[in-house]
Amino acid sequence: MNCFVYILYSKSVDLFYVGATHDVNKRLQRHNTGLENFTKKYMPWELVWFTKKPNKAEAFKLEKKLKNLSKSRKREFIKKYSNDDEA
């Protein structure tokens, strides 16, 4: 089953959040309605990047790599890869 890796951005605190899910839109809605403990204090969130992976294992592998990037490296990554490109 396909899984998405996504990056959210909170302009209010200049913060990126990286996650993985089967439904990006539903997940973004959960982040922006305060249903997720970590992200509720930094709302609103904007979806700035996502990609589809064929399974959870590959999605979690990419999610881990992205979480380890610095803020500036995440910005570079987002600029380099559009949603049409695979990471």
C-alpha positions in Angstrom: 0.0 0.0 0.0 1.3 3.4 -0.9 2.6 5.8 1.8 3.4 9.4 1.6 6.3 11.3 3.1 5.5 15.0 3.7 7.0 18.2 5.0 4.9 20.8 6.8 5.9 24.4 7.6 4.8 26.7 10.4 5.4 30.3 9.4 4.6 31.6 12.9 7.6 29.9 14.4 9.7 29.1 11.3 9.6 25.3 11.9 9.4 22.3 9.6 7.7 19.0 10.5 8.3 15.8 8.7 6.0 12.8 8.7 4.6 9.8 6.8 1.0 8.8 6.2 -1.4 7.0 3.9 -3.6 10.2 3.4 -1.8 13.5 3.2 -4.9 15.7 3.2 -6.4 14.0 6.2 -3.1 14.2 8.1 -2.7 17.9 7.3 -6.2 18.5 8.6 -5.4 16.7 11.9 -2.3 18.8 12.3 -4.3 22.0 11.7 -7.1 21.2 14.0 -4.9 20.5 17.0 -5.4 16.7 17.1 -1.6 16.0 17.1 0.1 16.8 20.4 3.5 18.0 19.0 2.2 20.2 16.2 -0.9 21.8 17.8 1.1 24.6 19.5 2.6 25.7 16.1 -0.5 25.9 14.0 -1.3 26.7 11.3 0.7 24.3 9.1 1.3 24.5 5.4 2.1 21.5 3.3 5.3 22.4 1.4 6.4 19.1 0.0 5.4 15.5 -0.3 6.2 12.3 -2.3 4.6 8.9 -2.7 6.5 5.7 -1.7 5.3 2.2 -2.6 5.3 1.0 1.1 5.7 2.0 4.7 9.2 0.8 5.0 10.5 3.0 2.2 8.4 5.9 3.5 9.9 5.6 7.0 13.4 5.3 5.6 13.0 8.6 3.8 11.2 10.3 6.7 14.1 9.4 9.0 16.6 10.9 6.5 14.6 14.1 6.2 14.1 14.5 9.9 17.9 14.4 10.3 18.4 17.4 8.0 19.0 20.9 9.4 16.5 23.6 8.7 18.6 25.1 5.9 19.1 21.6 4.3 15.4 21.0 4.5 14.8 24.3 2.6 17.4 23.3 0.0 15.7 19.9 -0.4 12.3 21.5 -0.9 13.6 23.8 -3.5 15.4 21.1 -5.3 12.6 18.6 -5.5 9.1 19.5 -6.7 6.1 17.2 -6.0 6.6 15.8 -9.4 10.0 14.3 -8.5 10.8 11.3 -6.5 13.2 11.9 -3.6 
